[in-house]
Amino acid sequence: MSLQELKYDANGLIPAIVQDASSKEVLTLAYMNEESLQKSLETGETWFYSRSRQELWHKGVTSGNTQTIVEIKLDCDKDALVVLVKPTGPACHTGAISCFSEELYKAEDTQGIAETGKAADSDVAILIELERLIADREKERPEGAYTTYLFEKGVDKILKKVGEEASEVIIAAKNRDAEELKWESADLLYHLLVLLQEQKLPLKEVLGVLRERHNK
């Protein structure tokens, strides 16, 4: 389709829902005008129009938390966009992963959600969120954080921890201790994500291998 077909409001703006391309989590709601949309397409990163400052802004230009565009979709009326991105850091100015972090309502009975598979998507999202947090820890190195300690000690220390946690998983399974196995498995997954970050191998590439094998 042509960009001329998009329907902007009276102020020349169109709402853009920004969504994590991997986890599908909604990160923020922003607005674009023709110029910011064009810049987004040209640079491959999100540009928006600030209604309060009345100017264009390049997401992450000062914080480093840029958003690489994977795909842009529009609704059936052509007056709203969904921008699927690969974020390099938190989307919210508060430091939260998503601007939509405050809960207004949650149904008590979530069984129906689990049955449709949405709960499973949420479970996968925690891995994506943890991967992003680990990446932030490597970059910022906050004092006193265990993840900082691992990165400062280097790959040999990280490999040692992965090996130790794998051994603990084996022992827990051998003992038929489900509770212990649950905790040790979580520890193993965490240290594996740290190792993947140290090696600069995105989790989605590992998941891609699993997907390819599943589809064969």
N, C-alpha and C positions, 0 to 999 in steps of 0.2 A: 504493500500500500504506500501511498504518498504521505509525507508529513503534513501536507496541506489539508488532509482529511481530518486531522485532529481538531477537536472542538475545545477551545479555551474559554474560560469564563470572561465576564465583563472586564476584568483586570488583566486579561491576557495570560492567565495562569491555568495550569492543569495539575491536579493532585497526583503525586507519585508515591505509591506504597513501596517502600524498600524492604526486600525480603532476602534473607540468607539463602543462597542458591543450594547449599548443602543440607542444612537443617530445616529449611523452609520457615524458620522463625521470622516473624515480622519485626523489623528493626526500627523503622521510623516512618512517619508520614511527612513528606515535604512537598514543595511545589516547584514546578518548572515553568519557564516561559520558553518561547521559541529559541532564544539565544542560548539559554542554559541547556536545553535539550540538544541543540546542535553541538555545543561544546562537549557534552557527555558522549555523543556519538563519535566525535572526532578524537577525543582523548582516551575513550574506553574507561573513564572514571566518572563518578557522579558529580554533577554540577546542579545547583538548585538556585532558586530565586528567593531571597529573604524578604518576607512581607513587612517585617518590622524595620529592617535597615534599608529596604528598597534597593537592593543591589544583588548581583550574582555572588555566589560563594561556592568554592570548590571544597567538597567534603574532605577533611583530613589534611588540608594544605598546611595548617599550623601544627596540628596534633600528631600528624603522621598516620592517623586512622582512616586512610583512604578506602574507597570501595571500588573494586574492579568489577565492571559490568560484565555479566555472563549473558544476560538476555533481557529484553524489554518487551512486555506484553501490553496490550490495551484491551479495554472492555468492549462489549458489544456496541455501546453508544459512542465509543471513541472519545470519551471525555474524562478518562482516568487511566493511569498507567500503573503497572506492576514492574518494578525494576529488581531483577534477581542479581545479586552481587556476591562477590567473594570479599568479605571485609578483612582488613589487616589489623583491626582493633575494635574497641567498643564503638557503638553507633551513637550512644547518648553522651551529652556533655557532662553528665554526672559521673561517667566512668562505667555505667551499666552497659551490658551487652546490647540490650534493646531499650528503646525509650518506653516501651510498654512493659514495665516491670512491676507496676503497682496493681495489685489484684482488687477488682471491684466486686466480682461475683464468681463463685465456683459451685457447681452443682455437687450435692453431697453424694449422689449415686453416680459413679463414673463407670459402672459395669458396661453400659452401652457403648461408651467410648472405647473401652478396651476391646470389645467385640468387633468394632469396625477397624481396628488396627491403628487408631490414632494414638493410643497410649504407647504403642511400640515406637511410633515416630518420635514421641517425646523422649523415650528412653535413649534412642539414638542421638537425639539432640544434645543430651548431656555430655556425650563424648566429644561432639563438635565444640561445645562450650568449654569443656576442659582443655581441649587442644588449644583453643584460642587463649585461654588464661595462661597456659604453660608458655606459649609464645610471648605473651606480655611479660611474664616473669623473666624470661631469658633476656628480653630487651631492656627492661627497667632495673632488674636485679635489686628488688627491695630488700633491705637489710633484715636478717632474721628469718626470712622465708626459706623453708626446706628446699623448694625448687631452685632458689638462688644458690643454695649450698651445693646441690647436685651439679648445676652448670659450672660453678666455679671450680669444683673438683675435677670436672672433665669426663670424657667418655669412658675411661677405665672404671671410674666410680659408678657411673650409670650402668655400665654393663654388669658390674658386680652385683648391683641391687636387682637388676632384672633376673640374674641367675639365682640370687637368694630367694626372691619372691616366687620364681618358678618352682624351686625346690619345696617351698612352703605349700604351694598349691598341691604338689604331688603328695606330700605328707598328709595334708588334710583329706585328700581324696582317698588315700590308702586307709586312713583311719575311719572312713565313712562319717566324717564330721561335717555335716552340711553347713552349720553356722560358721565354722572356721574356714571352710572352703569358700564361702561367700565373701568373707573379709579378705582373705588372701588373694582371691581372684581380682578383687577391686584394686588391691595394692599392685598386683602384676600389671593390670591394665594401665594404671597411672604411670608406673615406671616405664612401660613400653611406649607410652605417649611422649614421655620426656626424651627417650632414646630417639624416637622418630623426629622430634623437633631438633635434637642435636645433629641428626643426620640430614636435616632439611628435607625429609620425606613426608609429604602431606598424608594424613590419615585417609583422605578420600581415594588416594591411589591404591592403598591397601584394600579398601572396600571395593574398589573397582575390580581388583583381581578376584575377590570373592564373587562379585556379580558376574564376571565373565565365566567363572567356573560353574556357577549356578545355571547359567543360560545354555551351557553346552549339553 
